[in-house]
Amino acid sequence: MYTKALFFLFLICSTAFATPKHHQRNRHGLHRVRRGVGDKLKQWVAKIKDQAAKVLSKIQDKTVEVYNKVTGRAELLNKLKELNEQMADVKDRQISLENEIVQKHNELQQKEKEVENLKYQLEQNKNASAQEKEAAKKRLQDLMAILKQQQEAFDNDLETKSL
C-alpha cells in the first residue's frame, strides 16, 4: 500500500510539473522558443535603448543650457563689478579735478586782488617819484603777465581735463 501511494504521488507530480512541448529541450540541449518572441524582445530592447538615448541627450542639453546660463550670469556680474569699480575711479577723478579747479580759481582771485591792490597803490602814489612809478608800473606789468599766463594755463588745464 505504501508503494502504491508513492507511485500515484509520482504520477501526479510528473504530470502536474510537466513542461509544455515548446519548452522542452531539443537535441542540442537548448530550449525551444516560440517564433517571433526573440524578434519582439530585440525590438523592445532597441526601443528602450533609443528612448534612453533621447532622454540622455535631453539631460545633456539641459545641463549645457543651465551651465551656459550660470556662466553667462557670472560673467555679467563680473563685468558689472568692473564697471562699478571704473565708475568709482571716474567719480574720484572727477572730485579731484573739481578740487583742482577750485584751487586754481582761488589762486586766480588772489592774484586779481593783488593786481587791484597794486592799482590802488599806484593811484595813491601818483605823487611819488618817477622811479617809484616806473617800478610800480613794472611790477604791475609783471603781475599782469603772470596773471595772463596763469589764466591761459588754467584754461588749457580745463580743456585737457574736460576731454
Secondary structure, 3 states (H helix, E strand, C coil): CHHHHHHHHHHHHHHHCCCCHHHCECCCCCECCCCCHHHHHHHHHHHHHHHHHHHHHHHHHHHHHHHHHHHHHHHHHHHHHHHHHHHHHHHHHHHHHHHHHHHHHHHHHHHHHHHHHHHHHHHHCCCCCHHHHHHHHHHHHHHHHHHHHHHHHHHHHHHHHHC
